[in-house]
C-alpha cells in the first residue's frame, strides 16, 4: 500500500536523524534552555525578520493550539474560528477543555473573511446583554486551511487590520505553514506573517521533523509567563534540545523551504493528472493537499493500491477524497499513481 492519506506517515528527514545521532551523548540543560534551541531561535527570528520575537518549542500541534489560546484568553472569552477549523473539528474539544468556547463562523473553503470577524465583534458589543455571552477574545486561522486553501497577502492584511481595530489578537496555526508558503501563486512570506499577526507557529511534525512546533510570539503583551503556561498544558519537553536540534537543522540552510516545495511539486503533478482526465476538485488547493471528486467505482479501484482520506459525499455516485503529499513523497510513487489515474479514468 502506497500512502497518500496524510503528511506525517514517515519519521523524520535523514539530516535530522543524523544530527540527533551525532549529538546524542551531548550533555545540555533541559526544557529548551540549551544552545541548540537558542541557535534555532536565532534562525527563525532571522527568517521572520523579527528579532524581537519570542520563540518556544512545543511537542505537537494540539499542545501549541491549546497553550496559545489558553494564554491569550481570559476566563469569559472565546476564540473565533471557521467552522472547518482544526480547533473546531479535529481536537476532541481540547480548547473547550481549557474552559474556552470556539466561536465558529461559516466557511466553505476554510478561510475567514475580515468582514465576518468585524460583524461578529460588532454583534456582540451591540447586544445590550453582551455580558451574558462569551466575549470574542482571539481570532484563529490556519495557513493553509484544513481544505488546502491559502490566504493571499491582501486577505491577511485585511484580516489583520480588522483584528487590530477590534483589539482581537490574530493567531495563525502553521502546522502546514511550509506547504502554504510554497503553494503555487502564494505571495506571503514568513516575514509577512510575522508582520501581520500576533502569534503563530511553524509546523515541524508535518514538515520533516520527528515531532515539534515552533511558537513565535510577536505581540509583547502575549509573551509574559508563556513558559509557565507551556508547562501547565503539557507542551514542554524535558529533553528540549531534541526539538531545538530539529528546527536548527530545518532552518540553518533552507531545508524547511526545500522540502516544503518538494511536497507541493508532487501534489501539483497529481492534480494535473486528475485535471487532464476531467476530474473536478472540491477545493481550489495549490498546496500539498488535493481534493479530487471521484466516481465511487474508480475510488474503490484506487484504494486497492493507494490510501487516501475520505472527505465527503458529493452525490449518489461521487465522493471527495484527499490525496496528501509530504516532504518524503517519492517521485516514483507519484509516477505510479499518475499511470494508474490515466488507466482508470
JOKA-V552361 format. One record per backbone hydrogen bond with DSSP energy under -0.5 kcal/mol. NH is the residue of the N-H (numbers start at 1). CO is the residue of the C=O. If there is no record, write none. Layout:
BEGIN
NH&CO  NH&CO
END
This chain:
BEGIN
2&305  3&1  4&307  13&208  16&13  17&13  18&14  19&15  20&16  21&17  22&18  23&19  24&21  26&23  28&26  31&238  33&30  38&34  39&35  40&36  41&37  42&38  43&39  44&40  45&41  46&42  47&43  48&44  49&45  49&46  50&45  53&50  54&217  56&215  58&56  58&213  59&235  64&60  65&61  66&62  67&63  68&64  69&65  70&66  71&67  72&68  73&69  77&74  78&135  79&101  80&138  81&103  83&105  85&82  88&85  89&85  89&86  90&86  94&91  97&93  98&94  98&95  99&96  100&95  103&79  103&101  104&102  105&81  117&113  118&114  119&115  120&116  121&117  122&118  123&119  124&120  125&121  126&122  127&123  127&124  128&126  130&127  132&129  133&130  135&76  137&78  138&78  139&169  140&80  141&171  143&173  144&149  145&149  148&145  156&152  157&153  158&154  159&155  160&156  161&157  162&158  163&159  164&160  165&161  166&162  168&163  169&137  169&167  171&139  171&169  172&199  173&141  173&171  174&172  177&174  179&176  180&176  181&177  182&178  183&180  184&286  186&183  193&189  194&190  195&191  196&192  197&193  198&170  199&170  200&216  201&172  202&214  203&174  203&201  204&212  205&212  207&204  209&204  212&59  213&58  214&202  215&56  215&213  216&200  217&54  217&215  218&198  218&216  219&198  222&219  223&220  224&220  226&223  229&225  230&226  231&227  232&228  233&229  234&231  235&230  236&230  237&235  238&236  240&237  240&238  242&239  243&240  244&240  245&241  246&242  247&243  248&244  249&245  250&246  251&247  252&248  256&250  258&254  259&255  260&256  261&257  262&258  263&259  264&260  265&261  266&262  267&263  268&264  269&265  270&266  271&267  272&268  273&269  274&270  275&271  276&272  277&273  277&274  278&275  279&274  282&291  285&283  286&148  287&289  290&288  290&323  293&280  294&292  294&319  296&317  299&295  300&296  301&297  302&298  303&299  304&301  305&302  306&302  307&2  309&322  310&308  311&320  312&320  314&318  315&318  318&315  319&294  320&312  321&292  322&309  323&290  323&321  324&4  324&322  325&288  329&326  334&330  335&331  336&332  337&333  338&334  339&335  340&336  341&337  342&338  343&339  344&340  345&341
END
